[in-house]
Amino acid sequence: MDGCQDHVVLSLGNSLMRDADVDQELRMREVGHSDKSVNDRYTHPLEEAHLAAAEQVAALVRKAGGES
């Protein structure tokens, strides 16, 4: 893999581990981060984003169906 792909894989892995409630210290060791602020910057909570998107879609469907 090239550097960009490595970054994407590590960021995705870090984010999935966060969604699985893996301790931040363990995640940091796995992805090679020595600082929590760096680890936070490369953690993208996927589950929360997907749940929020699903709720937004559901609200649109309810509105289209005449519910409030």
PyMOL Python script that loads the backbone (N, CA, C, O; Angstrom):
from pymol import cmd

cmd.read_pdbstr("""\
ATOM      1  N   MET A   1       0.834  -1.183   0.000  1.00  0.00           N
ATOM      2  CA  MET A   1       0.000   0.000   0.000  1.00  0.00           C
ATOM      3  C   MET A   1       0.879   1.246   0.000  1.00  0.00           C
ATOM      4  O   MET A   1       2.000   1.241   0.507  1.00  0.00           O
ATOM      5  N   ASP A   2       0.339   2.309  -0.581  1.00  0.00           N
ATOM      6  CA  ASP A   2       1.066   3.569  -0.518  1.00  0.00           C
ATOM      7  C   ASP A   2       0.713   4.308   0.765  1.00  0.00           C
ATOM      8  O   ASP A   2      -0.152   3.856   1.515  1.00  0.00           O
ATOM      9  N   GLY A   3       1.361   5.428   1.031  1.00  0.00           N
ATOM     10  CA  GLY A   3       1.163   6.174   2.265  1.00  0.00           C
ATOM     11  C   GLY A   3      -0.271   6.603   2.496  1.00  0.00           C
ATOM     12  O   GLY A   3      -0.759   6.561   3.626  1.00  0.00           O
ATOM     13  N   CYS A   4      -0.952   7.017   1.436  1.00  0.00           N
ATOM     14  CA  CYS A   4      -2.342   7.463   1.569  1.00  0.00           C
ATOM     15  C   CYS A   4      -3.243   6.302   1.977  1.00  0.00           C
ATOM     16  O   CYS A   4      -4.091   6.448   2.857  1.00  0.00           O
ATOM     17  N   GLN A   5      -3.059   5.158   1.341  1.00  0.00           N
ATOM     18  CA  GLN A   5      -3.866   3.983   1.685  1.00  0.00           C
ATOM     19  C   GLN A   5      -3.578   3.534   3.113  1.00  0.00           C
ATOM     20  O   GLN A   5      -4.496   3.148   3.836  1.00  0.00           O
ATOM     21  N   ASP A   6      -2.319   3.581   3.525  1.00  0.00           N
ATOM     22  CA  ASP A   6      -1.971   3.223   4.901  1.00  0.00           C
ATOM     23  C   ASP A   6      -2.718   4.114   5.876  1.00  0.00           C
ATOM     24  O   ASP A   6      -3.277   3.635   6.862  1.00  0.00           O
ATOM     25  N   HIS A   7      -2.727   5.408   5.602  1.00  0.00           N
ATOM     26  CA  HIS A   7      -3.402   6.368   6.463  1.00  0.00           C
ATOM     27  C   HIS A   7      -4.899   6.056   6.558  1.00  0.00           C
ATOM     28  O   HIS A   7      -5.469   6.070   7.649  1.00  0.00           O
ATOM     29  N   VAL A   8      -5.525   5.777   5.427  1.00  0.00           N
ATOM     30  CA  VAL A   8      -6.957   5.489   5.402  1.00  0.00           C
ATOM     31  C   VAL A   8      -7.258   4.229   6.208  1.00  0.00           C
ATOM     32  O   VAL A   8      -8.215   4.200   6.982  1.00  0.00           O
ATOM     33  N   VAL A   9      -6.454   3.200   6.032  1.00  0.00           N
ATOM     34  CA  VAL A   9      -6.666   1.944   6.751  1.00  0.00           C
ATOM     35  C   VAL A   9      -6.493   2.146   8.257  1.00  0.00           C
ATOM     36  O   VAL A   9      -7.295   1.642   9.044  1.00  0.00           O
ATOM     37  N   LEU A  10      -5.450   2.881   8.666  1.00  0.00           N
ATOM     38  CA  LEU A  10      -5.229   3.130  10.088  1.00  0.00           C
ATOM     39  C   LEU A  10      -6.346   3.977  10.681  1.00  0.00           C
ATOM     40  O   LEU A  10      -6.810   3.704  11.788  1.00  0.00           O
ATOM     41  N   SER A  11      -6.781   4.997   9.959  1.00  0.00           N
ATOM     42  CA  SER A  11      -7.858   5.856  10.442  1.00  0.00           C
ATOM     43  C   SER A  11      -9.161   5.076  10.560  1.00  0.00           C
ATOM     44  O   SER A  11      -9.884   5.220  11.546  1.00  0.00           O
ATOM     45  N   LEU A  12      -9.460   4.261   9.574  1.00  0.00           N
ATOM     46  CA  LEU A  12     -10.665   3.436   9.617  1.00  0.00           C
ATOM     47  C   LEU A  12     -10.591   2.447  10.777  1.00  0.00           C
ATOM     48  O   LEU A  12     -11.557   2.289  11.523  1.00  0.00           O
ATOM     49  N   GLY A  13      -9.456   1.787  10.927  1.00  0.00           N
ATOM     50  CA  GLY A  13      -9.291   0.836  12.021  1.00  0.00           C
ATOM     51  C   GLY A  13      -9.446   1.508  13.371  1.00  0.00           C
ATOM     52  O   GLY A  13     -10.101   0.972  14.264  1.00  0.00           O
ATOM     53  N   ASN A  14      -8.842   2.686  13.524  1.00  0.00           N
ATOM     54  CA  ASN A  14      -8.951   3.445  14.764  1.00  0.00           C
ATOM     55  C   ASN A  14     -10.403   3.809  15.040  1.00  0.00           C
ATOM     56  O   ASN A  14     -10.870   3.695  16.174  1.00  0.00           O
ATOM     57  N   SER A  15     -11.116   4.245  14.011  1.00  0.00           N
ATOM     58  CA  SER A  15     -12.516   4.629  14.171  1.00  0.00           C
ATOM     59  C   SER A  15     -13.398   3.435  14.514  1.00  0.00           C
ATOM     60  O   SER A  15     -14.282   3.539  15.365  1.00  0.00           O
ATOM     61  N   LEU A  16     -13.162   2.308  13.858  1.00  0.00           N
ATOM     62  CA  LEU A  16     -13.951   1.108  14.162  1.00  0.00           C
ATOM     63  C   LEU A  16     -13.684   0.622  15.582  1.00  0.00           C
ATOM     64  O   LEU A  16     -14.601   0.189  16.280  1.00  0.00           O
ATOM     65  N   MET A  17     -12.417   0.697  16.009  1.00  0.00           N
ATOM     66  CA  MET A  17     -12.108   0.298  17.386  1.00  0.00           C
ATOM     67  C   MET A  17     -12.802   1.226  18.377  1.00  0.00           C
ATOM     68  O   MET A  17     -13.284   0.768  19.413  1.00  0.00           O
ATOM     69  N   ARG A  18     -12.862   2.526  18.077  1.00  0.00           N
ATOM     70  CA  ARG A  18     -13.552   3.465  18.952  1.00  0.00           C
ATOM     71  C   ARG A  18     -15.028   3.112  19.042  1.00  0.00           C
ATOM     72  O   ARG A  18     -15.595   3.099  20.135  1.00  0.00           O
ATOM     73  N   ASP A  19     -15.661   2.823  17.899  1.00  0.00           N
ATOM     74  CA  ASP A  19     -17.067   2.446  17.896  1.00  0.00           C
ATOM     75  C   ASP A  19     -17.314   1.153  18.674  1.00  0.00           C
ATOM     76  O   ASP A  19     -18.413   0.928  19.180  1.00  0.00           O
ATOM     77  N   ALA A  20     -16.285   0.305  18.766  1.00  0.00           N
ATOM     78  CA  ALA A  20     -16.389  -0.955  19.523  1.00  0.00           C
ATOM     79  C   ALA A  20     -15.973  -0.768  20.983  1.00  0.00           C
ATOM     80  O   ALA A  20     -15.810  -1.744  21.716  1.00  0.00           O
ATOM     81  N   ASP A  21     -15.803   0.489  21.401  1.00  0.00           N
ATOM     82  CA  ASP A  21     -15.444   0.829  22.783  1.00  0.00           C
ATOM     83  C   ASP A  21     -14.081   0.293  23.218  1.00  0.00           C
ATOM     84  O   ASP A  21     -13.879  -0.010  24.393  1.00  0.00           O
ATOM     85  N   VAL A  22     -13.144   0.177  22.268  1.00  0.00           N
ATOM     86  CA  VAL A  22     -11.777  -0.203  22.615  1.00  0.00           C
ATOM     87  C   VAL A  22     -11.127   1.000  23.297  1.00  0.00           C
ATOM     88  O   VAL A  22     -11.259   2.128  22.822  1.00  0.00           O
ATOM     89  N   ASP A  23     -10.436   0.768  24.393  1.00  0.00           N
ATOM     90  CA  ASP A  23      -9.769   1.811  25.154  1.00  0.00           C
ATOM     91  C   ASP A  23      -8.830   2.623  24.267  1.00  0.00           C
ATOM     92  O   ASP A  23      -8.143   2.068  23.410  1.00  0.00           O
ATOM     93  N   GLN A  24      -8.804   3.937  24.477  1.00  0.00           N
ATOM     94  CA  GLN A  24      -7.989   4.812  23.636  1.00  0.00           C
ATOM     95  C   GLN A  24      -6.506   4.477  23.718  1.00  0.00           C
ATOM     96  O   GLN A  24      -5.804   4.547  22.709  1.00  0.00           O
ATOM     97  N   GLU A  25      -6.023   4.116  24.890  1.00  0.00           N
ATOM     98  CA  GLU A  25      -4.596   3.777  25.014  1.00  0.00           C
ATOM     99  C   GLU A  25      -4.243   2.585  24.124  1.00  0.00           C
ATOM    100  O   GLU A  25      -3.192   2.577  23.484  1.00  0.00           O
ATOM    101  N   LEU A  26      -5.108   1.590  24.084  1.00  0.00           N
ATOM    102  CA  LEU A  26      -4.874   0.425  23.223  1.00  0.00           C
ATOM    103  C   LEU A  26      -4.955   0.827  21.762  1.00  0.00           C
ATOM    104  O   LEU A  26      -4.124   0.406  20.957  1.00  0.00           O
ATOM    105  N   ARG A  27      -5.953   1.642  21.406  1.00  0.00           N
ATOM    106  CA  ARG A  27      -6.056   2.114  20.010  1.00  0.00           C
ATOM    107  C   ARG A  27      -4.801   2.873  19.606  1.00  0.00           C
ATOM    108  O   ARG A  27      -4.297   2.704  18.496  1.00  0.00           O
ATOM    109  N   MET A  28      -4.298   3.706  20.508  1.00  0.00           N
ATOM    110  CA  MET A  28      -3.101   4.488  20.202  1.00  0.00           C
ATOM    111  C   MET A  28      -1.911   3.576  19.941  1.00  0.00           C
ATOM    112  O   MET A  28      -1.134   3.826  19.019  1.00  0.00           O
ATOM    113  N   ARG A  29      -1.759   2.537  20.726  1.00  0.00           N
ATOM    114  CA  ARG A  29      -0.651   1.586  20.498  1.00  0.00           C
ATOM    115  C   ARG A  29      -0.815   0.886  19.156  1.00  0.00           C
ATOM    116  O   ARG A  29       0.160   0.704  18.427  1.00  0.00           O
ATOM    117  N   GLU A  30      -2.041   0.493  18.827  1.00  0.00           N
ATOM    118  CA  GLU A  30      -2.283  -0.249  17.589  1.00  0.00           C
ATOM    119  C   GLU A  30      -1.987   0.585  16.341  1.00  0.00           C
ATOM    120  O   GLU A  30      -1.484   0.057  15.349  1.00  0.00           O
ATOM    121  N   VAL A  31      -2.294   1.876  16.385  1.00  0.00           N
ATOM    122  CA  VAL A  31      -2.105   2.707  15.193  1.00  0.00           C
ATOM    123  C   VAL A  31      -0.834   3.547  15.243  1.00  0.00           C
ATOM    124  O   VAL A  31      -0.530   4.263  14.289  1.00  0.00           O
ATOM    125  N   GLY A  32      -0.086   3.469  16.349  1.00  0.00           N
ATOM    126  CA  GLY A  32       1.198   4.146  16.433  1.00  0.00           C
ATOM    127  C   GLY A  32       1.133   5.599  16.853  1.00  0.00           C
ATOM    128  O   GLY A  32       2.050   6.366  16.559  1.00  0.00           O
ATOM    129  N   HIS A  33       0.067   5.995  17.535  1.00  0.00           N
ATOM    130  CA  HIS A  33      -0.023   7.373  18.022  1.00  0.00           C
ATOM    131  C   HIS A  33       0.532   7.446  19.438  1.00  0.00           C
ATOM    132  O   HIS A  33       0.279   6.566  20.261  1.00  0.00           O
ATOM    133  N   SER A  34       1.297   8.512  19.716  1.00  0.00           N
ATOM    134  CA  SER A  34       1.840   8.683  21.064  1.00  0.00           C
ATOM    135  C   SER A  34       1.137   9.803  21.815  1.00  0.00           C
ATOM    136  O   SER A  34       1.410  10.027  22.994  1.00  0.00           O
ATOM    137  N   ASP A  35       0.245  10.499  21.148  1.00  0.00           N
ATOM    138  CA  ASP A  35      -0.431  11.640  21.747  1.00  0.00           C
ATOM    139  C   ASP A  35      -1.945  11.512  21.557  1.00  0.00           C
ATOM    140  O   ASP A  35      -2.413  11.204  20.461  1.00  0.00           O
ATOM    141  N   LYS A  36      -2.705  11.748  22.628  1.00  0.00           N
ATOM    142  CA  LYS A  36      -4.168  11.612  22.544  1.00  0.00           C
ATOM    143  C   LYS A  36      -4.782  12.596  21.560  1.00  0.00           C
ATOM    144  O   LYS A  36      -5.763  12.269  20.893  1.00  0.00           O
ATOM    145  N   SER A  37      -4.219  13.797  21.459  1.00  0.00           N
ATOM    146  CA  SER A  37      -4.799  14.776  20.535  1.00  0.00           C
ATOM    147  C   SER A  37      -4.650  14.315  19.079  1.00  0.00           C
ATOM    148  O   SER A  37      -5.530  14.565  18.255  1.00  0.00           O
ATOM    149  N   VAL A  38      -3.559  13.656  18.772  1.00  0.00           N
ATOM    150  CA  VAL A  38      -3.371  13.104  17.420  1.00  0.00           C
ATOM    151  C   VAL A  38      -4.370  11.980  17.190  1.00  0.00           C
ATOM    152  O   VAL A  38      -5.000  11.910  16.135  1.00  0.00           O
ATOM    153  N   ASN A  39      -4.516  11.106  18.171  1.00  0.00           N
ATOM    154  CA  ASN A  39      -5.460  10.004  18.035  1.00  0.00           C
ATOM    155  C   ASN A  39      -6.885  10.525  17.872  1.00  0.00           C
ATOM    156  O   ASN A  39      -7.656   9.998  17.071  1.00  0.00           O
ATOM    157  N   ASP A  40      -7.231  11.565  18.637  1.00  0.00           N
ATOM    158  CA  ASP A  40      -8.573  12.157  18.516  1.00  0.00           C
ATOM    159  C   ASP A  40      -8.808  12.716  17.116  1.00  0.00           C
ATOM    160  O   ASP A  40      -9.899  12.582  16.562  1.00  0.00           O
ATOM    161  N   ARG A  41      -7.781  13.344  16.550  1.00  0.00           N
ATOM    162  CA  ARG A  41      -7.902  13.944  15.218  1.00  0.00           C
ATOM    163  C   ARG A  41      -8.164  12.888  14.143  1.00  0.00           C
ATOM    164  O   ARG A  41      -8.831  13.165  13.146  1.00  0.00           O
ATOM    165  N   TYR A  42      -7.643  11.689  14.348  1.00  0.00           N
ATOM    166  CA  TYR A  42      -7.799  10.624  13.361  1.00  0.00           C
ATOM    167  C   TYR A  42      -8.845   9.591  13.763  1.00  0.00           C
ATOM    168  O   TYR A  42      -8.854   8.470  13.254  1.00  0.00           O
ATOM    169  N   THR A  43      -9.717   9.977  14.674  1.00  0.00           N
ATOM    170  CA  THR A  43     -10.831   9.117  15.063  1.00  0.00           C
ATOM    171  C   THR A  43     -12.110   9.750  14.542  1.00  0.00           C
ATOM    172  O   THR A  43     -12.451  10.877  14.901  1.00  0.00           O
ATOM    173  N   HIS A  44     -12.803   9.022  13.704  1.00  0.00           N
ATOM    174  CA  HIS A  44     -14.043   9.519  13.105  1.00  0.00           C
ATOM    175  C   HIS A  44     -15.160   8.553  13.492  1.00  0.00           C
ATOM    176  O   HIS A  44     -15.271   7.472  12.912  1.00  0.00           O
ATOM    177  N   PRO A  45     -15.988   8.932  14.466  1.00  0.00           N
ATOM    178  CA  PRO A  45     -17.016   8.009  14.964  1.00  0.00           C
ATOM    179  C   PRO A  45     -18.038   7.644  13.884  1.00  0.00           C
ATOM    180  O   PRO A  45     -18.995   8.378  13.641  1.00  0.00           O
ATOM    181  N   LEU A  46     -17.817   6.521  13.259  1.00  0.00           N
ATOM    182  CA  LEU A  46     -18.641   6.099  12.134  1.00  0.00           C
ATOM    183  C   LEU A  46     -20.051   5.736  12.562  1.00  0.00           C
ATOM    184  O   LEU A  46     -21.019   6.111  11.899  1.00  0.00           O
ATOM    185  N   GLU A  47     -20.176   5.013  13.662  1.00  0.00           N
ATOM    186  CA  GLU A  47     -21.497   4.565  14.115  1.00  0.00           C
ATOM    187  C   GLU A  47     -22.397   5.766  14.384  1.00  0.00           C
ATOM    188  O   GLU A  47     -23.549   5.782  13.952  1.00  0.00           O
ATOM    189  N   GLU A  48     -21.884   6.770  15.093  1.00  0.00           N
ATOM    190  CA  GLU A  48     -22.681   7.950  15.396  1.00  0.00           C
ATOM    191  C   GLU A  48     -23.112   8.673  14.120  1.00  0.00           C
ATOM    192  O   GLU A  48     -24.257   9.111  14.006  1.00  0.00           O
ATOM    193  N   ALA A  49     -22.212   8.794  13.186  1.00  0.00           N
ATOM    194  CA  ALA A  49     -22.530   9.474  11.930  1.00  0.00           C
ATOM    195  C   ALA A  49     -23.598   8.711  11.153  1.00  0.00           C
ATOM    196  O   ALA A  49     -24.509   9.318  10.591  1.00  0.00           O
ATOM    197  N   HIS A  50     -23.490   7.404  11.120  1.00  0.00           N
ATOM    198  CA  HIS A  50     -24.477   6.598  10.392  1.00  0.00           C
ATOM    199  C   HIS A  50     -25.835   6.651  11.074  1.00  0.00           C
ATOM    200  O   HIS A  50     -26.861   6.723  10.397  1.00  0.00           O
ATOM    201  N   LEU A  51     -25.858   6.615  12.408  1.00  0.00           N
ATOM    202  CA  LEU A  51     -27.129   6.707  13.127  1.00  0.00           C
ATOM    203  C   LEU A  51     -27.777   8.072  12.914  1.00  0.00           C
ATOM    204  O   LEU A  51     -28.991   8.163  12.731  1.00  0.00           O
ATOM    205  N   ALA A  52     -26.985   9.115  12.935  1.00  0.00           N
ATOM    206  CA  ALA A  52     -27.519  10.458  12.701  1.00  0.00           C
ATOM    207  C   ALA A  52     -28.074  10.576  11.279  1.00  0.00           C
ATOM    208  O   ALA A  52     -29.141  11.154  11.074  1.00  0.00           O
ATOM    209  N   ALA A  53     -27.362  10.037  10.316  1.00  0.00           N
ATOM    210  CA  ALA A  53     -27.840  10.078   8.928  1.00  0.00           C
ATOM    211  C   ALA A  53     -29.135   9.284   8.776  1.00  0.00           C
ATOM    212  O   ALA A  53     -30.048   9.717   8.073  1.00  0.00           O
ATOM    213  N   ALA A  54     -29.220   8.132   9.426  1.00  0.00           N
ATOM    214  CA  ALA A  54     -30.432   7.315   9.351  1.00  0.00           C
ATOM    215  C   ALA A  54     -31.622   8.058   9.959  1.00  0.00           C
ATOM    216  O   ALA A  54     -32.729   7.996   9.424  1.00  0.00           O
ATOM    217  N   GLU A  55     -31.403   8.750  11.057  1.00  0.00           N
ATOM    218  CA  GLU A  55     -32.484   9.513  11.687  1.00  0.00           C
ATOM    219  C   GLU A  55     -32.935  10.659  10.795  1.00  0.00           C
ATOM    220  O   GLU A  55     -34.128  10.953  10.723  1.00  0.00           O
ATOM    221  N   GLN A  56     -31.993  11.313  10.113  1.00  0.00           N
ATOM    222  CA  GLN A  56     -32.354  12.393   9.204  1.00  0.00           C
ATOM    223  C   GLN A  56     -33.205  11.872   8.049  1.00  0.00           C
ATOM    224  O   GLN A  56     -34.180  12.507   7.649  1.00  0.00           O
ATOM    225  N   VAL A  57     -32.829  10.720   7.523  1.00  0.00           N
ATOM    226  CA  VAL A  57     -33.604  10.114   6.441  1.00  0.00           C
ATOM    227  C   VAL A  57     -34.988   9.718   6.947  1.00  0.00           C
ATOM    228  O   VAL A  57     -35.986   9.958   6.268  1.00  0.00           O
ATOM    229  N   ALA A  58     -35.056   9.118   8.124  1.00  0.00           N
ATOM    230  CA  ALA A  58     -36.348   8.719   8.695  1.00  0.00           C
ATOM    231  C   ALA A  58     -37.255   9.931   8.899  1.00  0.00           C
ATOM    232  O   ALA A  58     -38.459   9.854   8.654  1.00  0.00           O
ATOM    233  N   ALA A  59     -36.685  11.042   9.343  1.00  0.00           N
ATOM    234  CA  ALA A  59     -37.479  12.259   9.535  1.00  0.00           C
ATOM    235  C   ALA A  59     -38.046  12.755   8.201  1.00  0.00           C
ATOM    236  O   ALA A  59     -39.193  13.195   8.131  1.00  0.00           O
ATOM    237  N   LEU A  60     -37.236  12.679   7.152  1.00  0.00           N
ATOM    238  CA  LEU A  60     -37.724  13.081   5.820  1.00  0.00           C
ATOM    239  C   LEU A  60     -38.851  12.167   5.348  1.00  0.00           C
ATOM    240  O   LEU A  60     -39.831  12.632   4.766  1.00  0.00           O
ATOM    241  N   VAL A  61     -38.710  10.875   5.597  1.00  0.00           N
ATOM    242  CA  VAL A  61     -39.753   9.908   5.186  1.00  0.00           C
ATOM    243  C   VAL A  61     -41.028  10.175   5.972  1.00  0.00           C
ATOM    244  O   VAL A  61     -42.122  10.158   5.407  1.00  0.00           O
ATOM    245  N   ARG A  62     -40.894  10.423   7.279  1.00  0.00           N
ATOM    246  CA  ARG A  62     -42.091  10.729   8.086  1.00  0.00           C
ATOM    247  C   ARG A  62     -42.759  12.001   7.578  1.00  0.00           C
ATOM    248  O   ARG A  62     -43.984  12.052   7.471  1.00  0.00           O
ATOM    249  N   LYS A  63     -41.976  13.019   7.267  1.00  0.00           N
ATOM    250  CA  LYS A  63     -42.521  14.280   6.773  1.00  0.00           C
ATOM    251  C   LYS A  63     -43.224  14.070   5.435  1.00  0.00           C
ATOM    252  O   LYS A  63     -44.298  14.626   5.207  1.00  0.00           O
ATOM    253  N   ALA A  64     -42.638  13.288   4.566  1.00  0.00           N
ATOM    254  CA  ALA A  64     -43.230  13.023   3.257  1.00  0.00           C
ATOM    255  C   ALA A  64     -44.539  12.237   3.397  1.00  0.00           C
ATOM    256  O   ALA A  64     -45.451  12.369   2.581  1.00  0.00           O
ATOM    257  N   GLY A  65     -44.606  11.410   4.458  1.00  0.00           N
ATOM    258  CA  GLY A  65     -45.815  10.616   4.691  1.00  0.00           C
ATOM    259  C   GLY A  65     -46.877  11.353   5.492  1.00  0.00           C
ATOM    260  O   GLY A  65     -47.929  10.786   5.789  1.00  0.00           O
ATOM    261  N   GLY A  66     -46.619  12.607   5.846  1.00  0.00           N
ATOM    262  CA  GLY A  66     -47.602  13.406   6.555  1.00  0.00           C
ATOM    263  C   GLY A  66     -47.476  13.366   8.065  1.00  0.00           C
ATOM    264  O   GLY A  66     -48.277  13.990   8.761  1.00  0.00           O
ATOM    265  N   GLU A  67     -46.473  12.636   8.602  1.00  0.00           N
ATOM    266  CA  GLU A  67     -46.270  12.628  10.047  1.00  0.00           C
ATOM    267  C   GLU A  67     -45.388  13.807  10.420  1.00  0.00           C
ATOM    268  O   GLU A  67     -44.682  14.362   9.577  1.00  0.00           O
ATOM    269  N   SER A  68     -45.436  14.183  11.699  1.00  0.00           N
ATOM    270  CA  SER A  68     -44.527  15.237  12.139  1.00  0.00           C
ATOM    271  C   SER A  68     -43.521  14.745  13.104  1.00  0.00           C
ATOM    272  O   SER A  68     -42.682  15.518  13.568  1.00  0.00           O
TER     273      SER A  68
END
""", "prot")
cmd.dss("prot")
cmd.show_as("cartoon", "prot")
cmd.util.cbc("prot")
cmd.orient("prot")
